[in-house]
Amino acid sequence: MNHTALYDIHRQLGAKLVEFAGWMMPVQYSGIREEHLAVRKRAGLFDVSHMGEVEIRGKEAASLCQRIATNDVGKLREFQAQYSLFCNPRGGVVDDVIMYKFSDEHFLICVNAANTAKDYEWIINNKNGFAVEVTNKSFEFSQIALQGPSSQDILNTTLKDDFSGLKKFSFRLSNWNQIELIIARTGYTGEDGFEIFLPWGNAPELWKEILEKGKQFGIHPCGLGARDTLRIEMGYPLYGHEIDEDTNPLEAGLGRFIKLDKGYFVGKEAIVQVIETGLRRKLHGFEMIDRGIPRQGYNILNDEILLGTVTSGTMSPSLDKPIGMAYIRTDVEFGTEIQVEIRGARRKAEIVSLPFIKKKD
């Protein structure tokens, strides 16, 4: 079982630790609801060092990235980041990733923890003919996510710098105690925030300093439990729940990250075929009318007709009601009343649009 550089700190803080994707990770400290609301109202600090990082360097790095990603890497300027998908030749999702462009010859790709080894091999298998070097840097980088409306003030105070000019999905380098940090204005909570990449062993010192400087802003250390409820409220997919190698991006509502006019990429032909034949199911949100919390795998029904299956569900701390996402037949419309089969009992719910939480920007 892998441990991040922050493992001892998590234990000292009394975190409940669980196995996740081959890592022992904190699922919660003071409680998921408290941590969740801290991120929505103030700030939360997450250890996401289990995420993988794959580096591509070489004169044809940009060309390889265009081949393996569904989004248009050619639109990226230096020090910009982009959400994208890797697809297999069948159009299924190999992984969803964030691509950070330093230059046409240097990219850093952040991948899901459970997929790191698979993604690395997949990139290697698709790099034939390209003059590039692909390196798995996952055990060289720690990654800390500072999320919430007060995150900029906390980062400015901690690093004695001004990050007000750093736009969303952009990143820059910063120096802290003579250590180079990559500061990216990205995250997976729906809030403003930053993801900080730094040398593996320096994470404990920075974590402590951010928590100390963030006290005046009401910061909380947060676990994967709050990270999950935050992303569900935003309708963000999680690999292994909403997306996998048998799910295409169109079903998952991720069509805006597929750029068919950019030229060839792995999986393009299969995705075009899906567009031509039409979808048979699509990811929807739903809110419970009756009591009960939906969980992955529960059936969605309309009387005796099976409409689909739940992919994620939770009690929303922001809305104070149970919500979920599910793949449902495409002929089911918003506002339709459905039943969710929870432990053998059918509970009423209503199809709603995603995201559950509407952000202003």
C-alpha positions in Angstrom: 0.0 0.0 0.0 1.4 3.4 -1.0 1.6 6.3 1.5 1.9 10.0 0.4 4.5 12.2 2.0 1.7 13.6 4.2 0.7 10.3 5.7 2.2 10.9 9.2 0.5 14.4 9.3 -2.9 12.9 8.5 -2.5 10.5 11.4 -1.4 13.2 13.7 -4.5 15.2 12.7 -6.7 12.3 13.6 -7.9 11.6 10.0 -9.8 8.5 9.2 -7.7 6.7 6.7 -9.0 4.4 4.0 -7.6 2.5 1.1 -8.2 4.3 -2.2 -6.6 3.3 -5.6 -3.7 1.6 -3.9 -3.1 4.4 -1.4 -3.9 5.0 2.3 -5.7 8.3 2.1 -7.7 10.5 4.5 -11.4 10.2 3.9 -12.3 12.8 6.6 -10.9 14.7 9.6 -13.7 16.6 11.5 -16.5 15.3 9.3 -17.4 15.3 5.6 -20.2 17.9 6.0 -18.1 20.3 8.0 -15.2 20.0 5.5 -17.5 20.3 2.5 -19.1 23.5 3.8 -15.7 25.0 4.7 -14.7 24.7 1.0 -17.9 26.2 -0.2 -17.7 29.1 2.2 -14.1 29.6 3.1 -11.3 27.2 2.2 -10.2 23.5 2.4 -6.8 21.8 2.0 -6.6 18.4 0.3 -3.7 16.0 -0.1 -4.1 14.7 -3.7 -0.5 13.4 -4.0 -2.0 10.0 -5.0 -2.8 11.5 -8.4 -0.3 10.6 -11.1 1.9 12.9 -13.2 3.3 11.9 -16.6 5.7 14.2 -18.4 6.2 14.4 -22.2 9.2 16.2 -23.5 10.7 16.5 -27.0 10.3 18.4 -30.2 7.1 16.5 -31.1 5.5 16.6 -27.6 2.6 18.8 -28.8 1.9 16.5 -31.8 1.8 13.5 -29.5 -0.6 15.3 -27.1 -2.9 16.1 -30.0 -2.9 12.4 -31.0 -3.8 11.1 -27.6 -6.2 13.8 -26.3 -9.8 14.6 -27.4 -9.5 18.3 -26.7 -7.6 20.7 -29.0 -4.1 21.0 -27.5 -3.2 23.4 -30.3 -5.4 26.0 -28.6 -3.2 26.0 -25.5 -0.8 28.8 -24.9 2.3 28.3 -22.7 1.4 28.0 -19.0 -2.2 27.2 -19.7 -4.0 24.0 -18.6 -6.8 22.1 -20.3 -9.3 19.4 -19.2 -9.2 16.5 -21.7 -9.9 12.8 -22.2 -7.9 9.9 -23.4 -10.1 7.5 -25.4 -9.5 4.0 -26.7 -10.2 3.0 -30.3 -13.8 2.0 -29.3 -14.4 5.6 -28.1 -14.4 4.5 -24.4 -12.7 6.7 -21.9 -9.2 5.5 -20.9 -9.0 8.5 -18.4 -9.9 12.1 -17.9 -6.9 14.3 -17.4 -5.6 17.9 -17.0 -2.8 18.8 -19.4 -0.4 21.5 -18.4 1.6 23.1 -21.3 5.0 24.6 -20.5 5.9 24.8 -24.2 5.4 22.9 -27.4 8.1 20.6 -26.3 7.1 20.1 -22.7 3.8 19.0 -21.2 2.8 17.7 -17.7 -0.3 15.5 -17.6 -2.1 14.9 -14.3 -4.0 11.6 -14.3 -6.2 9.7 -12.0 -4.4 7.7 -9.3 -6.0 4.3 -10.2 -5.0 4.8 -13.9 -1.5 6.1 -13.5 0.3 2.9 -14.7 -2.3 2.2 -17.3 -2.1 5.8 -18.7 1.7 5.7 -18.8 1.7 2.5 -20.8 -1.1 3.8 -23.0 0.9 6.9 -23.9 4.1 4.8 -24.5 2.1 2.6 -26.8 0.8 5.5 -28.8 4.1 7.4 -29.1 5.6 5.3 -31.9 7.3 7.6 -34.5 7.2 10.7 -32.3 10.4 12.3 -31.1 9.5 12.5 -27.5 10.5 11.2 -24.1 7.7 10.0 -21.8 8.4 9.8 -18.0 6.2 8.8 -15.1 6.9 11.5 -12.5 4.3 10.4 -10.0 6.6 9.7 -7.2 8.6 12.9 -7.7 5.6 15.3 -7.2 3.4 15.8 -4.2 0.2 17.6 -4.9 -1.8 19.8 -2.6 -5.2 21.3 -3.5 -6.2 24.5 -1.8 -9.9 25.2 -2.7 -12.5 27.7 -1.7 -13.3 31.4 -2.0 -10.6 32.4 0.5 -7.9 30.3 -1.2 -6.3 33.2 -3.0 -5.9 35.2 0.2 -4.4 32.2 1.9 -1.9 31.4 -0.9 -0.9 35.1 -1.1 -0.2 35.1 2.7 1.6 31.8 2.7 3.9 32.4 -0.3 4.2 36.2 0.1 3.2 36.6 -3.5 0.2 37.9 -5.5 -1.8 35.3 -7.4 -4.7 37.6 -8.3 -3.5 37.8 -11.9 -3.4 34.0 -12.4 -6.5 33.1 -14.5 -8.5 29.9 -14.2 -6.8 27.0 -16.0 -3.5 28.8 -16.1 -0.4 28.1 -14.0 2.9 29.7 -13.1 6.1 28.9 -11.2 6.7 30.3 -7.7 9.6 30.1 -5.3 9.0 29.1 -1.6 11.9 28.5 0.7 14.1 28.1 -2.3 11.9 25.3 -3.7 10.2 25.7 -7.1 6.4 25.2 -7.0 4.0 24.8 -9.9 0.9 26.8 -8.9 -2.1 26.0 -11.1 -5.5 27.7 -10.8 -7.4 24.4 -11.2 -9.3 22.0 -9.0 -12.3 19.6 -8.9 -14.6 21.2 -6.4 -16.4 23.9 -8.4 -14.8 26.6 -6.2 -11.9 28.9 -7.0 -8.7 27.4 -5.9 -5.2 26.2 -6.6 -3.4 22.9 -7.2 0.2 23.0 -6.1 2.8 20.6 -7.4 6.1 20.4 -5.5 9.0 18.0 -4.8 7.6 14.9 -3.0 9.4 15.4 0.3 8.6 19.1 0.8 4.9 18.6 1.1 4.7 18.3 4.9 6.4 21.6 5.5 4.2 23.5 3.0 1.0 21.7 4.2 1.7 22.9 7.8 2.4 26.4 6.7 -0.7 26.7 4.6 -2.8 25.4 7.5 -1.2 27.8 10.0 -1.5 30.9 7.7 -5.0 29.8 6.7 -6.4 29.7 10.3 -7.4 33.4 10.1 -9.4 32.5 7.0 -11.2 29.5 8.5 -9.3 26.8 6.6 -10.0 23.1 7.2 -8.0 20.0 6.2 -10.3 18.0 4.0 -10.4 14.3 3.0 -11.6 12.5 0.0 -15.1 12.3 1.3 -15.6 16.0 1.0 -13.9 16.0 -2.4 -16.5 13.4 -3.6 -19.5 15.3 -2.3 -18.2 18.6 -3.8 -17.7 17.1 -7.2 -21.1 15.4 -7.2 -22.8 18.7 -6.5 -21.0 20.1 -9.6 -21.9 17.0 -11.7 -18.2 16.3 -12.4 -17.5 12.7 -13.5 -15.3 10.4 -11.5 -13.4 7.6 -13.2 -14.9 4.3 -12.2 -18.3 5.9 -11.5 -19.4 8.0 -14.4 -16.7 7.1 -17.0 -14.7 4.1 -17.8 -13.4 2.2 -20.9 -16.9 1.2 -21.9 -18.4 4.7 -21.6 -18.0 7.3 -24.3 -17.6 11.0 -23.5 -20.9 11.9 -25.2 -22.9 9.7 -22.9 -21.2 11.4 -19.9 -22.1 14.9 -21.2 -18.4 15.7 -22.0 -18.9 16.5 -25.7 -17.5 20.0 -25.2 -14.1 18.5 -24.6 -14.1 16.6 -28.0 -12.8 18.7 -30.9 -13.5 16.7 -34.1 -12.2 19.5 -36.3 -8.7 19.4 -35.0 -7.7 16.3 -37.0 -7.0 12.7 -36.0 -7.0 11.5 -32.4 -7.3 8.0 -30.9 -11.0 7.1 -30.6 -12.2 9.8 -33.1 -13.8 7.3 -35.6 -15.8 5.5 -32.9 -17.0 8.8 -31.5 -18.1 10.0 -34.9 -20.0 6.8 -35.3 -21.8 7.3 -32.0 -22.8 10.8 -33.2 -24.2 9.4 -36.4 -26.2 6.6 -34.8 -27.3 8.5 -31.7 -27.0 7.9 -28.0 -29.0 5.2 -26.2 -28.4 6.6 -22.7 -27.1 9.8 -21.1 -25.8 10.9 -17.7 -28.6 12.8 -15.8 -28.9 14.3 -12.3 -31.7 13.5 -10.0 -33.0 14.7 -6.6 -34.7 12.4 -4.1 -38.3 13.2 -3.2 -38.6 10.4 -0.7 -36.1 9.6 2.1 -33.0 7.6 1.2 -29.5 8.1 -0.1 -28.8 6.7 -3.6 -25.6 4.7 -4.2 -23.7 3.5 -7.2 -25.4 0.4 -8.8 -28.9 1.1 -7.6 -31.6 0.7 -10.3 -33.6 3.6 -11.7 -37.2 2.6 -12.7 -40.4 4.0 -14.0 -43.1 1.5 -12.8 -41.9 -1.8 -14.2 -39.5 -0.3 -16.8 -35.8 -0.2 -16.0 -34.5 3.2 -17.1 -30.9 3.0 -15.9 -28.4 2.8 -13.1 -27.0 5.1 -10.4 -23.3 6.0 -10.8 -22.9 8.3 -7.8 -25.1 9.5 -4.9 -24.8 11.4 -1.7 -26.5 13.6 0.8 -25.7 17.1 -0.5 -24.4 19.3 2.3 -25.1 22.5 0.4 -28.6 21.5 -0.6 -29.4 19.4 2.4 -31.1 16.8 0.3 -30.0 13.5 -1.3 -28.8 13.8 -4.9 -27.4 11.5 -7.5 -26.2 10.9 -11.0 -27.3 8.0 -13.3 -27.2 6.8 -16.8 -30.7 6.9 -18.0 -32.4 6.3 -21.4 -32.3 9.3 -23.6 -36.1 9.5 -24.0 -36.5 10.5 -20.3 -37.0 14.2 -19.9 -36.1 16.7 -17.1 -38.9 16.8 -14.4 -39.8 13.2 -14.9 -40.6 11.4 -11.7 -38.7 8.1 -11.3 -38.1 5.5 -8.6 -34.7 4.6 -7.2 -34.5 1.1 -5.8 -32.8 1.5 -2.4 -32.3 -1.7 -0.5 -35.3 -3.4 -2.1 -37.6 -0.4 -1.6 -38.6 2.0 -4.3 -38.1 5.7 -3.4 -39.4 8.6 -5.5 -37.0 11.0 -7.2 -37.1 13.6 -10.0 -34.8 14.1 -13.0 -33.0 17.5 -12.8 -30.4 19.2 -14.9 -26.7 19.2 -13.9 -24.9 20.7 -12.1 -26.8 20.7 -8.8 -25.0 23.8 -7.7 -25.1 26.7 -10.2 -21.9 28.8 -10.0 -21.8 32.3 -11.3 -18.7 31.7 -13.5 
